[in-house]
Amino acid sequence: MLLPIIEEEKPKKKQKYKPKPKRAKIRKAKPIVVKTPRDPNDPIRYVPPKKKDSNARTFPPITSKEMLIKTRKETNALNKQRSKSMETRIAKILGGRRVPMSGAASAYKGDVEVTFNNNPRGYIVECKLSAQLKNALQPVIRIDFAWFPKLAEEAKNMNKVFGIFINHYKDYTDDYVWIRHGIVIKLINQYEVLFSTELDKLSKVPPIDLRYKLDGIQLRTGIEMLRTRIEQDMVTIDSCSGVNYTLPDATYLVIKISLFREIMKGL
């Protein structure tokens, strides 16, 4: 009996995996942002934070009354701290003492009080500093002409020999001393201080009149004094520099505190 011939099934060839072609992703073009330098004179715009929930903290805008009061308090506290630091430093340089609460106490005027070695009366110092910037970020201070006769009156009421005015500019080391011409003559002739010859020559340099505005008619009540102007106006005589300014009440010699300290060493 013949058996049927069974053909062997050939193994099927495995089809190679052909991955589907990937579609090209279309990327969204990012907007081009041109960064421009911020103008330092422009106010900074306030951007409040995004609220995450109902309990998120909210900030008042910079123009609100609350923010204005807070900013003023912080500025006043900073100015008060800087004034106290200047008064302490001037008192240390001149060998005097700082008068605490000088503006509030009616009996004690002047920010610093200095006594002479041979004269208990001494003199008082009024200190002013500048935090303002002007003309290419140059420090400037507003000199009020009413300060000077008021200082002379306070020195007289406190039985002091005289009073001087010292101003300081922010970010600079020099202090400038304003001395009334009558006091300069007294220091030269009566007290015979050091550098009397140089001081006498400086006091005779023609003064610069600050009383009038640019038109030469209207009187000023004060002037915004740049540090660069004082430095440019100063005249040097025998290594001593100074400038004379005429104010409504008198003429004043302006010198640096380093020279003033050397002049007053013998007293």
C-alpha positions as CSV (number, residue, x, y, z in Angstrom):
1,M,0.0,0.0,0.0
2,L,1.4,3.3,-1.1
3,L,1.5,6.0,1.5
4,P,0.6,9.6,0.4
5,I,3.6,11.9,0.0
6,I,3.3,14.8,2.5
7,E,5.1,17.8,1.4
8,E,6.9,19.6,4.2
9,E,5.8,23.2,4.7
10,K,8.6,25.6,4.1
11,P,9.1,28.0,7.0
12,K,7.7,31.4,6.2
13,K,10.2,34.1,6.0
14,K,10.0,36.7,8.7
15,Q,9.1,40.0,7.3
16,K,11.5,42.7,8.1
17,Y,10.1,45.5,10.4
18,K,9.7,48.7,8.5
19,P,9.2,51.6,10.8
20,K,6.7,54.1,9.8
21,P,8.2,57.4,8.6
22,K,8.2,60.0,11.3
23,R,6.4,63.2,10.7
24,A,8.5,66.2,10.9
25,K,7.7,68.3,14.0
26,I,6.7,71.8,13.3
27,R,8.4,74.1,15.8
28,K,6.9,77.4,16.6
29,A,9.3,80.2,16.1
30,K,10.1,82.1,19.3
31,P,9.4,85.8,19.2
32,I,12.6,87.9,19.0
33,V,12.9,90.1,22.0
34,V,15.3,93.1,21.6
35,K,16.7,94.1,25.0
36,T,17.3,97.8,25.3
37,P,19.2,99.3,28.2
38,R,17.0,100.8,30.9
39,D,17.2,104.5,31.3
40,P,18.3,105.2,34.9
41,N,16.0,108.3,35.0
42,D,12.9,106.3,34.2
43,P,10.8,105.0,37.1
44,I,10.8,101.2,37.7
45,R,7.4,99.8,36.9
46,Y,5.9,97.7,39.6
47,V,4.8,94.2,38.6
48,P,2.6,92.5,41.3
49,P,3.1,88.7,41.8
50,K,0.6,86.3,40.4
51,K,-1.9,85.0,42.8
52,K,-1.6,81.2,43.4
53,D,-4.7,80.9,45.6
54,S,-7.2,83.0,47.5
55,N,-4.7,83.5,50.4
56,A,-1.9,84.8,48.3
57,R,-0.3,88.0,49.6
58,T,-1.1,91.2,47.7
59,F,1.2,94.2,47.5
60,P,0.1,97.8,47.1
61,P,1.2,99.6,44.0
62,I,4.3,101.9,44.3
63,T,2.1,104.9,43.9
64,S,-0.2,104.0,46.8
65,K,-0.3,106.1,50.0
66,E,0.9,103.2,52.1
67,M,4.0,102.6,49.9
68,L,4.7,106.3,49.8
69,I,4.6,106.6,53.6
70,K,6.8,103.5,54.0
71,T,9.4,104.8,51.5
72,R,9.5,108.1,53.3
73,K,10.1,106.5,56.7
74,E,12.9,104.3,55.3
75,T,14.5,107.4,53.6
76,N,14.3,109.5,56.8
77,A,15.8,106.7,58.9
78,L,18.7,106.3,56.4
79,N,19.4,110.1,56.4
80,K,19.2,110.2,60.1
81,Q,21.7,107.4,60.4
82,R,24.1,109.1,57.9
83,S,23.8,112.4,59.7
84,K,24.7,110.8,63.0
85,S,27.6,109.1,61.5
86,M,29.0,112.3,60.0
87,E,28.6,114.2,63.3
88,T,30.4,111.5,65.2
89,R,33.2,111.5,62.6
90,I,33.6,115.3,62.6
91,A,33.7,115.4,66.4
92,K,36.5,112.8,66.4
93,I,38.5,114.7,63.8
94,L,38.2,118.1,65.6
95,G,38.6,116.6,69.1
96,G,35.1,117.6,70.2
97,R,31.9,115.9,71.2
98,R,28.7,115.2,69.3
99,V,25.6,117.0,70.7
100,P,22.8,114.4,70.9
101,M,19.3,115.6,69.9
102,S,20.8,118.9,68.9
103,G,17.8,119.7,66.6
104,A,15.2,118.9,69.3
105,A,16.8,120.5,72.4
106,S,16.2,124.2,72.5
107,A,19.2,124.8,74.9
108,Y,21.7,123.0,72.8
109,K,22.3,124.0,69.2
110,G,24.9,122.9,66.7
111,D,25.7,119.3,65.9
112,V,29.2,119.2,67.4
113,E,30.8,121.2,70.3
114,V,34.5,121.8,70.5
115,T,36.3,123.4,73.4
116,F,39.7,125.1,73.4
117,N,42.6,124.0,75.6
118,N,43.0,127.4,77.1
119,N,39.4,128.7,76.7
120,P,36.3,126.8,77.9
121,R,34.0,128.6,75.5
122,G,35.1,126.9,72.3
123,Y,33.0,126.8,69.2
124,I,30.1,124.9,67.6
125,V,29.8,123.1,64.3
126,E,26.8,122.7,62.0
127,C,27.0,119.6,59.8
128,K,25.2,119.1,56.5
129,L,25.6,116.2,54.0
130,S,24.5,115.6,50.5
131,A,22.7,112.5,49.0
132,Q,21.5,114.2,45.8
133,L,23.0,113.6,42.4
134,K,23.0,116.0,39.5
135,N,24.8,116.8,36.3
136,A,26.3,113.4,35.2
137,L,25.7,111.9,38.7
138,Q,27.8,114.6,40.5
139,P,26.8,115.1,44.2
140,V,25.2,118.4,45.0
141,I,24.0,120.1,48.2
142,R,21.5,122.8,48.7
143,I,23.2,125.6,50.6
144,D,20.5,127.7,52.4
145,F,21.8,131.2,53.1
146,A,19.6,131.4,56.2
147,W,21.7,128.8,57.9
148,F,24.7,131.1,58.4
149,P,23.2,134.0,60.4
150,K,21.2,131.5,62.4
151,L,24.4,129.7,63.3
152,A,26.2,132.9,64.4
153,E,23.2,133.8,66.6
154,E,23.2,130.3,68.2
155,A,26.9,130.5,68.9
156,K,26.4,133.9,70.6
157,N,23.4,132.6,72.7
158,M,25.5,129.6,73.8
159,N,28.4,131.9,74.8
160,K,30.7,130.3,72.2
161,V,33.5,132.2,70.4
162,F,32.1,131.3,66.9
163,G,30.3,128.7,64.8
164,I,31.4,127.1,61.6
165,F,29.5,125.2,58.9
166,I,30.8,122.0,57.4
167,N,29.3,120.2,54.4
168,H,30.1,116.8,53.0
169,Y,29.4,115.2,49.6
170,K,28.3,111.6,49.2
171,D,30.9,109.1,48.2
172,Y,33.8,111.6,48.7
173,T,36.2,111.8,51.6
174,D,36.7,115.6,51.8
175,D,34.7,117.9,54.2
176,Y,34.5,121.6,53.4
177,V,34.6,124.2,56.3
178,W,32.9,127.6,55.9
179,I,34.4,130.2,58.2
180,R,33.1,133.8,58.4
181,H,35.8,136.4,57.5
182,G,35.5,138.1,60.9
183,I,36.4,134.8,62.5
184,V,39.3,134.3,60.2
185,I,40.7,137.8,61.2
186,K,40.2,137.0,64.8
187,L,42.1,133.6,64.5
188,I,45.0,135.4,62.8
189,N,45.4,138.5,65.0
190,Q,44.0,137.5,68.4
191,Y,44.7,133.7,68.6
192,E,47.8,133.7,66.3
193,V,47.0,130.3,64.9
194,L,49.2,128.1,62.8
195,F,49.4,129.0,59.1
196,S,48.5,132.6,59.9
197,T,50.4,133.9,56.9
198,E,48.8,131.6,54.4
199,L,45.4,132.2,56.0
200,D,45.8,135.9,55.7
201,K,46.8,135.6,52.0
202,L,43.8,133.4,51.3
203,S,41.4,135.7,53.0
204,K,42.6,138.6,50.7
205,V,41.8,136.7,47.5
206,P,38.8,138.4,45.7
207,P,35.6,136.7,46.7
208,I,33.0,135.1,44.3
209,D,29.6,136.7,44.8
210,L,26.8,134.0,45.2
211,R,24.1,136.4,46.2
212,Y,22.6,137.0,42.8
213,K,21.1,134.8,40.1
214,L,22.6,134.6,36.6
215,D,20.7,137.7,35.6
216,G,22.6,139.7,38.3
217,I,19.4,141.3,39.6
218,Q,17.4,138.7,41.5
219,L,18.6,137.8,45.0
220,R,19.1,134.1,45.8
221,T,17.8,132.5,49.1
222,G,20.3,129.6,48.5
223,I,22.3,127.8,45.9
224,E,22.8,124.2,44.8
225,M,26.5,123.8,45.3
226,L,28.4,121.2,43.3
227,R,31.5,119.7,44.7
228,T,33.3,120.2,41.4
229,R,32.5,123.9,41.6
230,I,34.2,124.3,45.0
231,E,37.2,122.4,43.8
232,Q,37.5,124.5,40.6
233,D,37.1,127.8,42.5
234,M,39.8,127.0,45.1
235,V,43.1,129.0,44.9
236,T,46.3,127.4,46.3
237,I,48.8,129.6,48.1
238,D,51.9,128.0,49.7
239,S,50.3,124.5,49.8
240,C,47.1,125.9,51.4
241,S,43.9,125.9,49.3
242,G,40.7,127.9,49.8
243,V,38.0,130.1,48.2
244,N,36.1,133.1,49.3
245,Y,32.3,133.3,48.8
246,T,30.1,136.3,49.4
247,L,26.7,135.5,50.9
248,P,24.0,137.9,51.9
249,D,25.1,138.2,55.5
250,A,29.0,138.1,55.1
251,T,31.9,136.7,53.2
252,Y,33.1,133.2,54.0
253,L,36.4,131.4,53.5
254,V,35.9,127.8,52.5
255,I,38.8,125.4,53.2
256,K,39.1,121.6,53.7
257,I,38.8,120.2,57.1
258,S,42.4,118.8,57.0
259,L,43.7,122.4,56.8
260,F,41.3,123.6,59.5
261,R,42.4,120.9,61.9
262,E,46.0,121.9,61.5
263,I,45.1,125.6,62.0
264,M,43.3,124.9,65.3
265,K,45.9,122.5,66.8
266,G,47.5,125.1,69.0
267,L,44.2,126.3,70.6
